[in-house]
Amino acid sequence: MRFLIISLACVLPMSFIHAGGKDLDLTIRKRTPFDTPDKKTDYKVETLTRVWAPKETAVIVIDMWDTHHCYNAVVRVNEMAPRMNEVLEKCRAMGMTIIHAPSSCMDAYKDHPGRIRAQDAPRAKNLPKDIGVWCHMIDNEKKGKYPLDASDGGCDSDPVEQEKHKQALIKMGRKPGSPWLAQIAVLKMHDIDIVSDKGDEIWNVLEARKINNVIILGVHTNMCVLGRPFGLRQMAKNGKNVVLVRDMTDTMYNPKMAPYVNHYKGTELIIEHIEKFVCPTITSDQIIGGKTFKFKADPN
């Protein structure tokens, strides 16, 4: 498949521009269909500029747990987390709302001001009827073929290392299948942040703060990041300007499953799928500078 690269400068209405303070200048990437000479559908890569006011923007951190049932997933989260915390600190300092969403871990934060704030947010008048449930697919995705087979669970760990990890979890008193109890400590959780793993609570917060722009990062792209009640699909189908930070995520994909590519290529394929059918993407360097993040083991 071939791609055309097109750069477009978009003129935004003044309502997108924040009066006072520093705005967030983004270059978003999406993939747009076009007909080839032989009447087949191909996709061109488009880059477009966006200017977002920080007060109208939220960052949702999805399932960056303190541990995971898959050893390699833990290794990659540990490697990515320091860079992700830099992104969150910068976004917070700019005035964006930071929402921590470590699913099934709310007991650890029951007394946190951000947890109480999420629960106390006024019910939104436009609360989507299915915002509290997992979203497995949006209509636009029916136009393409889902690129990864993760029916085996997606864990790509070496069997010996995986067994060691399982035994370590048991020794810690954790359930090997679902050992997470909190968000990874590297990601600082400030009192002004929001803490929730419920789609309706998060939607209420967004509406109460008049937030239409949503930046999503975390794991795992082909599962929780796409499907959670506060994930990419729900935000996109319900009208938010949502983007994925494509270098601040990872997949649950085992190269022994179709399409039989290395793990990191699998992540690239699901990101392409998202850019075609769900929402655009950005990179972390647009927020904190430097180079885009890349896992040390990524050969691509």
Buried (B, 14 or more C-beta within 10 A) or exposed (E): EEEEEEEEEEEEEEEBEBEEEEBBEBEBBBBEEEEEEEEEEBBBBBBBBBEBBBBBBBBBBBBBBBBBBBBBBBBBBEBBBEBBBBBBBBBBEBBBBBBBBBBEBBEBBEEBBBBEBBBEBEEBEEBBEEBBEBBEBBEBBEEBEEBBBBEEBBBBBEEEEBEEBBEBBEEEEBEBEEBBBBBBEBBEBEEEBBBBBBBBBBBBBBBBBEBBBBBBBBBBBBBBBBBBBBBBBBBBBBEBBBBBBBBBBBBBBBBEBEEEBBBBBBBBBBBBBBBBBBBBBBBBBBBEEEEEBEBEEBEE
